[in-house]
Amino acid sequence: MRFQRVKGTRDILPLEALARRELEQLVFSRLSRSGFQPIHTPTFEKFELYQRSTGESSDIVIKEMYRFQDMGGRDLALRPEGTPSVMRAILENHIKLPVRLWYSMSMFRQDKPQKGRYREHTQIGAEIVGEAEPEADAELIKLGFDLFSEIGIDGMYMELNSIGCRECRPTYQVKLVNFLKKHSSEMCEECRVRMERNPLRVFDCKVASCQDILKSAPSQRDHLCKECKEHFDKVKKGISAFNIPYQENDRLVRGLDYYSRTVIEFKSTSLGAQDAVCGGGRYDYLAEEMGGPHIPGTGFAFGVERALLASKGEGIFTYEQPTIALLILPLGSDATSFALDLVFKLRKAGLEALVEFRSGGLSRMLKRAASRNARKVLIVGEDEMASGVFILRDMKSGEQRELSFEELIESQDADSS
C-alpha cells in the first residue's frame, strides 16, 4: 500500500521551509524591538475553551473544529486559532499586564481546502494585552503594515471597521434583526439560523443573494456610542498619521464572537477571490468570557502559507534541487576516512561542505557531483593526503587549481563574500 497525505494537509518542502524560517526571523526581529515576547501554547485544549471564547454559533465551532475525546473521556479540540489559548495562558500563569506576545503555531480547521488555506496551517500572531487605548490599535496596524511591506506582499490594502461594544451593539442588533426578518424568506438557511443566534454573523455569508440584501442593511458605525465613536476616530487618526492606506468597510465584522470595537483585515489583490492575508481586532471581553477579570486586548494573526503565496508565489511550494557549495571526492577507502575528517574541519571554519561516500572512478564521481548540483569539488587521493595539497575544480568552467587547507579556507571565504 502506498500512503498519501491526508486531504487538506501538505508537506513543507525545503524551499518553503527556508522561506518560513526567513519569515519567522523577520517577525522576531521586528516585533522584539516593539516589546513582544514569544509564546507557544499546547496543540490541543479543552473544547469548552474555544466554545466559550470563539462562540457557539461561529463557523469554527459548528463546522470546522477537530474535536475528540481522549482515553480519559476528556472533551478536547485541536487548536483552531491562537488568541484564546494565549489568553488562557496569561490567566493561568498570572502573567503581569500589560504584556505583548507573539507566536508561530500550527492551527487546525476542518474546512474545505483552498488556495493557500489548509486544514493544518501555520499562523503567526501578535497580541497586545492589557492596553485599552486606541493608540495600541494604531501601533499594531502600523506594525502589520510594515511587516507585510517588508515581506513583499503584492497589491496589499487594508479594511477597517468598528463593531461597537456591549453598550451600543444590542441596539444595533435589534435594528439589524428587524431588517433581516423582512428579508428572511430570501436569505439562505444558514443566515436564517445566524439571524437567531448571532445576527452580526450574517455579514460573513458568501452567498451572492444574501450579499445583495445586506448592501442595504443598517450600518453598525451609524449606531456607535460616543465612547466607541471616539475610539474609532482616534484609531483612524493614528493610522492616517502613518500614511497607511485603508478603506472603511461597515460590513467587516470578522468571524469570532470575542471581537469588539476595532476590526481589521489586510488583503492582497494577488490572491484572487480569497484575498485576506491577515485579520484581527480588539477583544476587550475575551478574558471575562473565559472566567477571568476584565482585560482589554488587541491583536492580529496571519497564515504563513497565504503570506508566502502572496509574496513569493507558487514556486516556493515546489521542490528544487539544492546546490552544494563544495563536494569532496575521495579516491579510495583511506581517502574517504581522511575526507570525513577534513569536511568537519572545513565546517568548523565556517564553510559548507559534503563528502561523496559512494565509491568509483574519478570520471564517474564527477558525473555524480554534477547531478548533485555541486558548484565546486575537492579531489582527494593518496598524493593529496601525503602532500596536504588538494585539487579544487570549478564544475561550471572546468578550471582546476591546487590549494593547501589554509588556501582553501581563504578561497572559499572570498567566494562567499
Residue, then its C-alpha position, 0 to 999 in steps of 0.5 A: m500500500r502506498f500512503q498519501r497525505v491526508k486531504g487538506t494537509r501538505d508537506i513543507l518542502p525545503l524551499e518553503a521551509l527556508a522561506r518560513r524560517e526567513l519569515e519567522q526571523l523577520v517577525f522576531s526581529r521586528l516585533s522584539r524591538s516593539g516589546f513582544q515576547p514569544i509564546h507557544t501554547p499546547t496543540f490541543e485544549k479543552f473544547e469548552l475553551y474555544q466554545r466559550s471564547t470563539g462562540e457557539s454559533s461561529d463557523i469554527v465551532i459548528k463546522e470546522m473544529y477537530r474535536f475528540q475525546d481522549m482515553g480519559g473521556r476528556d472533551l478536547a479540540l485541536r487548536p483552531e486559532g491562537t488568541p484564546s489559548v494565549m489568553r488562557a495562558i496569561l490567566e493561568n500563569h498570572i502573567k503581569l499586564p500589560v504584556r505583548l506576545w507573539y507566536s508561530m503555531s500550527m492551527f487546525r480547521q476542518d474546512k474545505p481546502q483552498k488556495g493557500r488555506y489548509r486544514e493544518h496551517t501555520q499562523i503567526g500572531a501578535e497580541i497586545v494585552g492589557e492596553a485599552e487605548p486606541e493608540a495600541d490599535a494604531e501601533l499594531i496596524k502600523l506594525g502589520f503594515d510594515l511587516f507585510s511591506e517588508i515581506g513583499i506582499d503584492g497589491m496589499y490594502m487594508e479594511l477597517n471597521s468598528i463593531g461597537c461594544r456591549e453598550c451600543r451593539p444590542t441596539y444595533q442588533v435589534k435594528l439589524v434583526n428587524f431588517l433581516k426578518k423582512h428579508s428572511s424568506e430570501m436569505c439562505e438557511e444558514c443566515r436564517v439560523r445566524m439571524e437567531r443566534n448571532p445576527l452580526r454573523v450574517f455579514d460573513c455569508k458568501v452567498a451572492s443573494c444574501q450579499d445583495i440584501l445586506k448592501s442595504a442593511p443598517s450600518q453598525r458605525d451609524h449606531l456607535c456610542k460616543e465612547c466607541k465613536e471616539h475610539f474609532d476616530k482616534v484609531k483612524k487618526g493614528i493610522s492616517a498619521f502613518n500614511i497607511p492606506y485603508q478603506e472603511n468597510d461597515r460590513l467587516v465584522r470578522g468571524l469570532d464572537y470575542y471581537s469588539r470595537t476595532v476590526i481589521e483585515f489586510k488583503s492582497t489583490s494577488l490572491g484572487a477571490q480569497d484575498a485576506v492575508c491577515g485579520g484581527g481586532r480588539y477583544d476587550y471581553l475575551a478574558e471575562e468570557m473565559g472566567g477571568p477579570h476584565i482585560p482589554g486586548t488587541g491583536f492580529a494573526f496571519g497564515v504563513e502559507r497565504a503570506l508566502l503565496a502572496s509574496k513569493g508565489e507558487g514556486i516556493f511550494t515546489y521542490e528544487q534541487p539544492t546546490i552544494a557549495l563544495l563536494i569532496l571526492p575521495l579516491g579510495s577507502d583511506a581517502t574517504s576516512f581522511a575526507l570525513d575528517l577534513v569536511f568537519k574541519l572545513r565546517k568548523a571554519g565556517l564553510e559548507a561542505l559534503v563528502e561523496f561516500r559512494s565509491g568509483g572512478l574519478s570520471r564517474m564521481l564527477k558525473r555524480a557531483a554534477s547531478r548533485n548540483a555541486r558548484k565546486v569539488l575537492i579531489v582527494g587521493e593518496d598524493e593529496m593526503a601525503s602532500g596536504v595539497f588538494i585539487l579544487r575544480d570549478m564544475k561550471s568552467g572546468e578550471q582546476r587549481e591546487l590549494s593547501f587547507e589554509e588556501l582553501i579556507e581563504s578561497q572559499d571565504a572570498d567566494s562567499s563574500 
